[in-house]
């Protein structure tokens, strides 16, 4: 009993001693990682401030500039010159380990302050290993799959010298005619927020300076997906309540997840272009959400404030963009061309320029570009299209598929079936298979539906194939200068002769009949049929809004013709 009492006294004494210690001492062990992060952040900010203090105005404005490479990922001579002069902050589309290292070397070893470039590229649903489009991934209702696909894409992109992806697109879209609905998560802000967090985590991980991570960019800020009538770039008019309850939550989720950058949108919101809107870019993003990364404009969207009728000219567009909160200008050069004169006139201030530069440098430091500006060129080939990455793409694709209807339990087909017909314009189209915004994806690396079925059925199974119809068109060709005679309608008037003008002989020739008949013959000879229809890759994405959600061309005629054969059939829709 005495020993127990002594133990109690000792415990009480220890408790009193602990409670008398300063609060910081009590939590020192638990807060050590946080304290280390704070010290690292303070050190980074000191480096940023020291660098900004040494920069000329030309070098500062250069950091605010992003310019594009060619479609193959190469940089032109102009980019090399700007990099050596230290007046370029970023590039769009330059990719490949050797290409990026060469241009980075010009910036780091050739410029006065040795500030590295940040290489950006649209890595939307895969870099070289292509995953389902984001709308398809959202159909899985599985954020883990979205995070996994973003993680694989990040690893491949970083191995190819890309530090920064213009993804995820987190626009809520409720008009399916809008072409860019393919890049997002659809209509629901809750699901959109879950997917936004998941994709940011996948791209950036816990530390986007890691050699298998990239900086993410939540786009398009804001309400781009609410374009009137689903017409891309169209105006947006909505209440602040709708904006905050429906369209802002996925962006807020991305910021909470630590997204490094945001992209301002093409559209105007209630009459104010998104790239010149201080309410969204400063009040909400900076003041309310405390975002400390940088904002990049969409492609020439600062300059397009002139087309909006919001800015009278280039200098005014530059002023509106910078003062609203757009830090980096993509492709157009209004900041560079007008910044010095705007400063001289007092229309922008040096602190505003410096703050934009700080935000960009902050992301570059966090991405580890000052310590590790180059990538290992030997590593690129081992990461791109690895067996593990392809397995991940297959598994995520399987989770994204949606069975819309199977009332007669037609599916699944037996892999040992005697014969199967695969018909439709998309059955053997590798470009359509990888979809829009497919990064550096190559059609030759794609398994089409036809190829996949051939690989999976029994060796004894007979596989028949017929395209049937084209995706677009009504099955006729027109001839503006058809050879005579061109028959006139019964009882009609030969207007050309009556008016005594040179006539154009117009004729149409049916073209779909034979192809459609070929598909019907294949279906009639088979025990089951798979019909692949939908949209080509070029029919989804930017500037590709649809006027109708009907299947284009004569694809519905193809389905009806197959149905009339009486054979069991399954329709595979490939679209965005």
C-alpha positions as CSV (number, residue, x, y, z in Angstrom):
1,X,0.0,0.0,0.0
2,X,2.9,2.3,0.8
3,X,4.5,1.6,-2.6
4,X,1.2,2.4,-4.3
5,X,0.9,5.7,-2.4
6,X,4.5,6.6,-3.4
7,X,3.7,5.8,-7.1
8,X,0.6,8.0,-6.9
9,X,2.6,10.9,-5.4
10,X,5.2,10.5,-8.1
11,X,2.5,10.5,-10.8
12,X,0.9,13.6,-9.3
13,X,4.2,15.3,-9.1
14,X,4.9,14.5,-12.7
15,X,1.5,15.8,-13.7
16,X,2.1,19.0,-11.8
17,X,5.5,19.4,-13.4
18,X,4.1,18.8,-16.9
19,X,1.3,21.3,-16.4
20,X,3.7,23.9,-15.2
21,X,5.9,23.7,-18.3
22,X,5.4,26.2,-21.1
23,X,2.8,25.2,-23.7
24,X,5.5,25.1,-26.4
25,X,7.6,22.7,-24.4
26,X,4.6,20.3,-24.0
27,X,4.0,20.2,-27.7
28,X,7.6,20.4,-28.9
29,X,7.9,16.8,-29.9
30,X,4.5,16.8,-31.7
31,X,5.1,20.1,-33.5
32,X,8.6,19.4,-34.7
33,X,7.6,18.6,-38.3
34,X,5.4,21.7,-38.4
35,X,8.2,23.8,-37.0
36,X,10.6,22.4,-39.6
37,X,8.1,23.2,-42.4
38,X,7.7,26.8,-41.0
39,X,11.5,27.2,-41.0
40,X,11.8,25.9,-44.5
41,X,9.0,28.3,-45.6
42,X,10.7,31.2,-44.0
43,X,14.0,30.3,-45.6
44,X,12.3,30.1,-49.0
45,X,10.6,33.4,-48.6
46,X,14.0,35.0,-47.7
47,X,15.5,33.5,-50.8
48,X,12.6,34.8,-52.9
49,X,12.9,38.3,-51.5
50,X,16.6,38.4,-52.0
51,X,16.2,37.3,-55.6
52,X,13.5,39.8,-56.4
53,X,15.7,42.6,-54.9
54,X,18.4,41.7,-57.5
55,X,16.1,41.5,-60.5
56,X,15.7,44.2,-63.2
57,X,12.3,45.2,-64.4
58,X,12.9,43.3,-67.6
59,X,13.7,40.1,-65.7
60,X,10.7,40.5,-63.5
61,X,8.3,40.9,-66.4
62,X,10.0,37.9,-68.0
63,X,9.0,35.7,-65.1
64,X,5.4,36.7,-65.8
65,X,5.7,35.3,-69.4
66,X,4.9,31.9,-70.7
67,X,5.4,31.1,-74.4
68,X,4.8,28.0,-76.4
69,X,7.0,25.4,-78.2
70,X,6.0,23.5,-81.3
71,X,3.6,20.6,-81.5
72,X,6.4,18.1,-81.3
73,X,7.6,19.5,-78.0
74,X,10.7,21.4,-79.3
75,X,11.7,25.0,-78.4
76,X,12.4,27.5,-81.1
77,X,15.4,29.9,-81.3
78,X,13.3,32.7,-79.8
79,X,12.8,30.7,-76.6
80,X,16.5,29.9,-76.3
81,X,17.3,33.6,-76.7
82,X,14.8,34.7,-74.0
83,X,16.0,32.0,-71.6
84,X,19.6,33.0,-71.9
85,X,18.6,36.6,-71.3
86,X,16.6,35.6,-68.2
87,X,13.4,37.1,-69.5
88,X,11.2,34.0,-69.8
89,X,9.4,32.3,-66.9
90,X,7.8,29.3,-68.4
91,X,7.0,27.4,-71.6
92,X,3.9,25.6,-72.8
93,X,4.2,22.3,-74.7
94,X,8.0,21.9,-74.6
95,X,8.5,18.3,-73.4
96,X,10.9,15.4,-73.6
97,X,13.8,15.0,-71.2
98,X,16.4,16.1,-73.8
99,X,14.3,19.0,-75.1
100,X,13.6,20.4,-71.6
101,X,17.1,19.9,-70.3
102,X,18.6,21.8,-73.3
103,X,16.3,24.8,-72.8
104,X,16.7,24.7,-69.1
105,X,20.4,24.7,-69.5
106,X,20.1,28.0,-71.5
107,X,18.2,29.5,-68.6
108,X,20.2,28.2,-65.6
109,X,23.7,28.4,-67.1
110,X,23.2,31.2,-69.5
111,X,21.2,33.8,-67.6
112,X,22.4,36.3,-65.1
113,X,20.3,35.1,-62.1
114,X,20.1,31.5,-63.2
115,X,16.3,31.3,-62.5
116,X,15.0,28.0,-63.8
117,X,12.1,27.7,-66.2
118,X,8.9,25.8,-65.3
119,X,7.7,23.5,-68.1
120,X,4.0,23.2,-68.5
121,X,1.9,20.8,-70.6
122,X,-1.8,19.7,-70.7
123,X,-1.6,16.3,-68.9
124,X,-5.3,15.8,-68.5
125,X,-5.9,12.1,-68.4
126,X,-2.4,10.6,-68.9
127,X,0.9,11.7,-70.3
128,X,1.9,8.8,-72.6
129,X,0.0,6.0,-70.8
130,X,-3.6,7.2,-71.4
131,X,-6.4,6.7,-68.9
132,X,-10.2,7.3,-69.3
133,X,-11.2,10.9,-69.8
134,X,-11.9,12.6,-66.5
135,X,-15.7,12.4,-67.0
136,X,-15.3,8.7,-67.4
137,X,-13.2,8.5,-64.2
138,X,-15.9,10.5,-62.4
139,X,-18.5,7.9,-63.5
140,X,-16.6,5.4,-61.3
141,X,-17.5,7.5,-58.3
142,X,-14.1,6.4,-57.1
143,X,-11.7,9.2,-56.1
144,X,-8.9,6.6,-55.5
145,X,-9.0,5.7,-59.2
146,X,-8.7,9.4,-60.2
147,X,-5.8,9.8,-57.8
148,X,-4.1,6.8,-59.2
149,X,-4.3,7.9,-62.8
150,X,-3.1,11.4,-61.9
151,X,-0.1,9.8,-60.0
152,X,0.9,7.7,-63.0
153,X,0.5,10.7,-65.3
154,X,2.7,12.8,-63.0
155,X,5.5,10.3,-62.9
156,X,5.6,10.0,-66.7
157,X,5.4,13.7,-67.3
158,X,8.1,14.6,-64.7
159,X,10.4,11.9,-66.3
160,X,9.9,13.8,-69.6
161,X,10.9,17.1,-68.1
162,X,7.4,18.5,-67.5
163,X,7.0,20.1,-64.1
164,X,3.5,21.5,-64.3
165,X,0.2,20.2,-65.7
166,X,-2.8,22.3,-66.6
167,X,-5.1,20.0,-64.7
168,X,-7.3,19.1,-63.1
169,X,-10.2,20.8,-64.8
170,X,-12.7,21.2,-62.0
171,X,-15.5,23.1,-63.9
172,X,-19.0,22.1,-63.0
173,X,-20.9,21.6,-66.2
174,X,-24.6,21.0,-66.5
175,X,-25.1,21.3,-70.3
176,X,-23.7,18.1,-71.9
177,X,-23.5,19.9,-75.2
178,X,-20.4,21.8,-73.9
179,X,-17.4,20.1,-75.5
180,X,-15.1,20.5,-72.5
181,X,-17.5,18.5,-70.2
182,X,-15.2,15.6,-71.1
183,X,-12.3,17.1,-69.0
184,X,-14.2,17.5,-65.8
185,X,-16.4,15.5,-63.3
186,X,-19.8,16.6,-64.5
187,X,-22.6,18.4,-62.8
188,X,-22.3,17.6,-59.1
189,X,-20.2,20.0,-56.9
190,X,-19.8,17.3,-54.2
191,X,-18.4,14.7,-56.5
192,X,-16.5,17.4,-58.3
193,X,-14.9,18.4,-55.1
194,X,-13.9,14.8,-54.2
195,X,-12.4,14.4,-57.6
196,X,-10.6,17.7,-57.4
197,X,-8.9,16.8,-54.2
198,X,-8.0,13.3,-55.5
199,X,-6.4,14.6,-58.7
200,X,-4.4,17.3,-56.9
201,X,-3.1,14.6,-54.5
202,X,-2.3,12.3,-57.4
203,X,-0.4,15.0,-59.4
204,X,1.4,16.6,-56.5
205,X,1.6,14.0,-53.8
206,X,2.8,15.3,-50.4
207,X,5.7,17.2,-52.0
208,X,5.7,18.2,-55.7
209,X,9.4,18.6,-55.7
210,X,9.6,14.8,-55.8
211,X,11.0,13.3,-59.1
212,X,7.6,11.6,-59.8
213,X,5.3,14.6,-59.1
214,X,4.2,17.7,-60.9
215,X,2.6,21.0,-59.9
216,X,-1.2,20.8,-60.5
217,X,-3.3,23.7,-61.9
218,X,-7.0,23.9,-61.1
219,X,-8.9,25.3,-64.0
220,X,-10.8,27.3,-65.3
221,X,-11.4,29.9,-62.7
222,X,-14.4,30.3,-62.7
223,X,-17.8,29.2,-64.0
224,X,-16.4,28.4,-67.5
225,X,-18.6,25.3,-67.5
226,X,-21.7,27.4,-67.2
227,X,-21.4,29.0,-70.6
228,X,-24.8,29.9,-72.0
229,X,-26.3,27.1,-74.2
230,X,-23.2,25.0,-73.8
231,X,-21.3,27.1,-76.4
232,X,-17.6,27.3,-75.6
233,X,-16.3,30.7,-74.6
234,X,-19.8,32.0,-74.2
235,X,-20.9,34.5,-71.5
236,X,-21.9,33.4,-68.0
237,X,-24.6,35.2,-66.0
238,X,-25.5,33.9,-62.5
239,X,-26.1,35.0,-58.9
240,X,-23.3,35.0,-56.3
241,X,-25.3,32.3,-54.4
242,X,-25.2,29.9,-57.4
243,X,-21.5,30.7,-58.0
244,X,-20.6,29.9,-54.4
245,X,-22.8,26.9,-53.9
246,X,-22.3,25.1,-57.3
247,X,-19.2,26.4,-59.2
248,X,-16.7,27.4,-56.5
249,X,-16.6,24.3,-54.2
250,X,-14.4,22.1,-56.4
251,X,-11.9,25.0,-56.7
252,X,-12.0,25.5,-52.9
253,X,-11.4,21.8,-52.5
254,X,-8.4,22.0,-54.8
255,X,-6.9,24.9,-52.8
256,X,-7.5,23.0,-49.6
257,X,-5.6,20.1,-51.1
258,X,-2.7,22.4,-51.7
259,X,-2.9,22.9,-55.4
260,X,0.1,25.0,-56.6
261,X,-1.6,27.0,-59.3
262,X,-4.9,28.1,-60.8
263,X,-5.8,29.1,-64.4
264,X,-8.2,32.0,-65.1
265,X,-10.9,31.2,-67.6
266,X,-11.9,32.5,-71.0
267,X,-15.4,33.4,-70.1
268,X,-16.8,36.5,-68.6
269,X,-18.8,36.3,-65.3
270,X,-21.7,38.8,-65.1
271,X,-20.0,41.0,-67.6
272,X,-16.4,40.9,-66.2
273,X,-13.9,38.7,-68.0
274,X,-12.4,36.0,-65.7
275,X,-8.8,37.2,-66.3
276,X,-9.7,40.7,-65.2
277,X,-12.0,39.9,-62.3
278,X,-10.6,41.1,-58.9
279,X,-13.7,39.7,-57.1
280,X,-12.9,36.1,-57.9
281,X,-9.1,36.3,-58.3
282,X,-8.3,38.4,-55.3
283,X,-11.2,38.7,-52.9
284,X,-12.3,35.0,-53.0
285,X,-9.0,33.3,-54.0
286,X,-6.5,35.3,-52.0
287,X,-8.4,37.0,-49.2
288,X,-11.0,34.3,-48.4
289,X,-9.1,31.1,-49.3
290,X,-5.5,32.4,-48.6
291,X,-4.2,30.8,-51.8
292,X,-0.4,31.6,-52.1
293,X,0.5,30.0,-55.4
294,X,0.2,31.7,-58.7
295,X,-2.5,32.2,-61.3
296,X,-1.8,31.7,-65.0
297,X,-4.1,33.0,-67.7
298,X,-5.7,30.7,-70.2
299,X,-4.3,30.9,-73.7
300,X,-4.2,34.6,-74.6
301,X,-7.1,35.3,-72.3
302,X,-5.5,38.5,-71.0
303,X,-5.4,39.8,-74.6
304,X,-8.9,38.5,-75.3
305,X,-10.3,41.1,-72.8
306,X,-10.0,43.4,-75.8
307,X,-12.3,41.2,-77.8
308,X,-14.7,41.0,-74.8
309,X,-15.0,44.8,-75.2
310,X,-13.8,45.1,-71.6
311,X,-10.3,46.5,-72.3
312,X,-9.8,49.2,-75.0
313,X,-6.3,48.1,-75.9
314,X,-3.3,46.0,-74.9
315,X,-2.0,48.3,-72.2
316,X,-5.4,48.4,-70.5
317,X,-5.8,44.6,-70.8
318,X,-2.4,44.1,-69.2
319,X,-3.3,46.5,-66.3
320,X,-6.7,44.8,-65.7
321,X,-5.1,41.3,-65.7
322,X,-2.2,42.1,-63.4
323,X,-4.2,44.2,-60.9
324,X,-7.0,41.6,-60.8
325,X,-4.6,38.8,-59.9
326,X,-3.3,37.0,-63.0
327,X,0.4,36.5,-62.3
328,X,1.6,34.7,-65.5
329,X,0.4,35.5,-69.0
330,X,0.1,32.5,-71.3
331,X,1.3,33.1,-74.9
332,X,0.2,36.7,-75.4
333,X,2.8,39.3,-74.4
334,X,0.9,42.3,-73.1
335,X,2.6,42.3,-69.7
336,X,6.1,42.3,-71.3
337,X,5.2,44.8,-74.0
338,X,3.4,47.3,-71.7
339,X,4.6,46.7,-68.2
340,X,7.3,49.4,-68.2
341,X,5.1,52.1,-69.6
342,X,2.2,51.2,-67.2
343,X,4.7,51.6,-64.3
344,X,5.9,54.9,-65.6
345,X,2.3,56.1,-65.8
346,X,1.5,54.9,-62.4
347,X,-1.3,52.5,-63.7
348,X,0.4,49.5,-62.0
349,X,2.9,49.6,-59.1
350,X,6.2,47.9,-58.5
351,X,4.8,46.1,-55.4
352,X,2.1,44.5,-57.7
353,X,4.7,43.3,-60.1
354,X,7.0,42.0,-57.3
355,X,4.1,40.1,-55.7
356,X,3.3,38.3,-59.0
357,X,7.0,37.4,-59.4
358,X,7.1,36.2,-55.8
359,X,4.2,33.9,-56.3
360,X,5.8,32.3,-59.4
361,X,9.2,31.9,-57.7
362,X,7.5,30.4,-54.7
363,X,6.1,27.6,-56.8
364,X,9.4,27.1,-58.6
365,X,11.2,26.8,-55.2
366,X,8.5,24.4,-53.9
367,X,8.9,22.3,-57.1
368,X,12.6,21.9,-56.3
369,X,13.6,23.6,-59.6
370,X,16.4,25.6,-58.1
371,X,18.0,22.5,-56.5
372,X,17.2,20.1,-59.4
373,X,16.6,22.0,-62.6
374,X,17.3,19.0,-64.9
375,X,15.8,15.5,-65.3
376,X,17.6,12.2,-65.8
377,X,17.4,11.5,-69.5
378,X,18.2,7.8,-69.0
379,X,15.2,7.4,-66.7
380,X,12.6,8.6,-69.2
381,X,12.3,5.4,-71.2
382,X,11.9,3.2,-68.2
383,X,9.0,5.2,-66.8
384,X,7.1,5.9,-70.0
385,X,4.5,3.2,-70.8
386,X,5.8,0.8,-68.2
387,X,4.0,-2.4,-67.6
388,X,2.9,-1.2,-64.2
389,X,1.5,2.0,-65.7
390,X,-0.4,0.1,-68.4
391,X,-1.9,-2.2,-65.8
392,X,-3.1,0.8,-63.8
393,X,-4.7,2.3,-67.0
394,X,-6.5,-1.0,-67.6
395,X,-7.8,-1.3,-64.1
396,X,-9.0,2.3,-63.9
397,X,-10.7,1.9,-67.3
398,X,-12.5,-1.1,-66.0
399,X,-13.8,0.8,-63.0
400,X,-14.9,3.7,-65.2
401,X,-17.2,1.7,-67.5
402,X,-20.9,2.1,-66.9
403,X,-23.4,-0.6,-67.8
404,X,-26.4,1.5,-68.9
405,X,-28.8,-1.3,-69.8
406,X,-28.8,-5.1,-69.8
407,X,-32.4,-6.0,-69.3
408,X,-32.3,-9.3,-71.3
409,X,-28.9,-10.3,-69.7
410,X,-27.3,-10.3,-73.1
411,X,-24.0,-9.6,-71.4
412,X,-21.5,-11.0,-70.7
413,X,-20.7,-12.7,-74.0
414,X,-18.9,-16.1,-73.7
415,X,-15.3,-15.8,-74.7
416,X,-15.6,-19.2,-76.4
417,X,-18.5,-18.0,-78.6
418,X,-18.3,-19.4,-82.1
419,X,-18.4,-16.1,-83.9
420,X,-18.7,-12.4,-83.1
421,X,-19.1,-9.4,-85.3
422,X,-17.6,-6.1,-84.3
423,X,-19.1,-3.2,-86.3
424,X,-19.2,0.6,-86.1
425,X,-17.0,3.5,-87.1
426,X,-15.1,3.6,-83.7
427,X,-14.5,-0.2,-83.4
428,X,-11.0,0.1,-84.8
429,X,-10.2,3.8,-84.5
430,X,-7.1,4.2,-82.2
431,X,-7.3,8.0,-82.1
432,X,-10.9,7.9,-80.9
433,X,-9.9,5.3,-78.3
434,X,-7.5,7.6,-76.5
435,X,-9.9,10.5,-76.6
436,X,-9.5,14.3,-76.5
437,X,-6.7,16.1,-74.7
438,X,-4.6,13.0,-74.7
439,X,-1.3,14.5,-73.7
440,X,1.6,12.8,-75.5
441,X,-0.4,9.7,-76.1
442,X,0.3,7.9,-79.4
443,X,-2.4,6.0,-81.3
444,X,0.0,3.2,-82.1
445,X,0.2,2.4,-78.4
446,X,-3.6,2.0,-78.2
447,X,-5.6,-1.2,-78.1
448,X,-8.8,-0.6,-80.0
449,X,-12.0,-2.4,-79.2
450,X,-11.6,-4.7,-82.2
451,X,-8.0,-5.6,-81.2
452,X,-9.0,-6.1,-77.6
453,X,-11.9,-8.5,-78.6
454,X,-9.6,-10.4,-80.9
455,X,-7.1,-10.8,-78.1
456,X,-9.6,-12.0,-75.5
457,X,-11.9,-14.4,-77.3
458,X,-11.0,-18.1,-77.9
459,X,-8.5,-18.8,-80.7
460,X,-11.4,-20.8,-82.3
461,X,-13.7,-17.8,-82.3
462,X,-14.4,-16.2,-85.7
463,X,-14.2,-12.4,-85.5
464,X,-15.9,-10.4,-88.3
465,X,-15.4,-6.7,-88.7
466,X,-17.2,-4.0,-90.7
467,X,-17.1,-0.2,-90.2
468,X,-20.7,0.2,-91.3
469,X,-21.0,4.0,-91.5
470,X,-18.9,7.1,-90.9
471,X,-19.2,9.0,-87.6
472,X,-20.2,12.1,-89.5
473,X,-22.2,12.7,-92.6
474,X,-25.5,11.4,-94.0
475,X,-24.1,8.8,-96.3
476,X,-23.9,10.9,-99.5
477,X,-21.2,12.8,-101.3
478,X,-21.7,16.0,-103.2
479,X,-20.2,17.1,-106.5
480,X,-20.2,20.8,-107.3
481,X,-19.3,20.3,-110.9
482,X,-21.0,17.0,-111.8
483,X,-20.8,15.9,-115.5
484,X,-24.0,16.4,-117.5
485,X,-26.7,15.4,-117.7
486,X,-28.0,16.4,-114.3
487,X,-31.6,15.4,-114.0
488,X,-34.0,18.2,-112.9
489,X,-37.0,17.6,-110.7
490,X,-40.2,16.6,-112.5
491,X,-42.0,19.7,-113.5
492,X,-39.2,21.9,-112.3
493,X,-37.6,24.9,-114.0
494,X,-34.1,25.1,-115.3
495,X,-33.2,28.2,-113.4
496,X,-29.7,28.4,-114.8
497,X,-30.9,28.6,-118.4
498,X,-33.8,30.9,-117.6
499,X,-31.5,33.4,-115.9
500,X,-28.8,33.0,-118.6
501,X,-26.0,32.4,-116.0
502,X,-23.2,30.0,-115.9
503,X,-24.5,27.0,-113.9
504,X,-22.9,24.7,-111.4
505,X,-24.1,21.1,-111.8
506,X,-24.9,19.7,-108.4
507,X,-25.2,16.0,-107.8
508,X,-25.2,13.7,-104.8
509,X,-24.2,10.1,-104.7
510,X,-25.2,7.7,-101.9
511,X,-22.2,6.2,-100.2
512,X,-23.5,4.6,-97.0
513,X,-25.6,1.8,-98.5
514,X,-22.8,-0.6,-99.3
515,X,-21.0,-0.1,-96.0
516,X,-24.1,-0.5,-94.0
517,X,-25.0,-3.6,-95.9
518,X,-21.6,-5.0,-95.2
519,X,-22.1,-4.5,-91.4
520,X,-25.5,-6.2,-91.6
521,X,-24.0,-9.2,-93.5
522,X,-21.3,-9.5,-90.8
523,X,-23.9,-9.4,-88.0
524,X,-26.1,-11.9,-89.8
525,X,-23.2,-14.4,-90.0
526,X,-22.2,-14.0,-86.3
527,X,-23.6,-15.4,-83.1
528,X,-23.4,-12.0,-81.4
529,X,-22.6,-8.4,-82.3
530,X,-20.7,-5.5,-80.7
531,X,-21.5,-2.1,-82.1
532,X,-19.0,0.7,-81.4
533,X,-20.5,4.2,-82.0
534,X,-20.2,7.7,-80.5
535,X,-17.9,10.7,-81.2
536,X,-14.4,10.9,-82.5
537,X,-11.7,12.5,-80.3
538,X,-12.0,15.7,-82.3
539,X,-15.7,16.1,-81.5
540,X,-15.0,16.6,-77.8
541,X,-12.8,19.2,-76.0
542,X,-12.2,22.9,-76.6
543,X,-14.2,24.7,-79.2
544,X,-16.2,21.5,-80.1
545,X,-19.6,22.1,-78.5
546,X,-22.4,20.1,-79.9
547,X,-25.8,21.4,-81.0
548,X,-27.5,18.1,-80.2
549,X,-26.7,15.0,-78.2
550,X,-28.0,12.7,-80.9
551,X,-25.5,10.2,-82.3
552,X,-23.9,12.0,-85.3
553,X,-24.2,10.9,-88.8
554,X,-26.1,7.6,-89.6
555,X,-24.9,5.7,-86.5
556,X,-28.4,5.3,-85.2
557,X,-29.4,3.8,-88.5
558,X,-26.5,1.3,-88.1
559,X,-27.8,0.3,-84.6
560,X,-31.4,-0.2,-85.9
561,X,-30.1,-2.3,-88.9
562,X,-28.2,-4.5,-86.5
563,X,-31.2,-4.8,-84.2
564,X,-33.3,-6.0,-87.2
565,X,-31.0,-9.0,-87.7
566,X,-32.3,-10.5,-84.5
567,X,-28.8,-11.3,-83.2
568,X,-27.8,-10.5,-79.6
569,X,-25.9,-7.3,-79.7
570,X,-24.3,-4.8,-77.3
571,X,-23.7,-1.1,-78.1
572,X,-20.5,0.5,-76.8
573,X,-20.7,4.3,-76.6
574,X,-17.4,6.1,-76.9
575,X,-17.9,9.8,-76.4
576,X,-17.2,12.8,-74.1
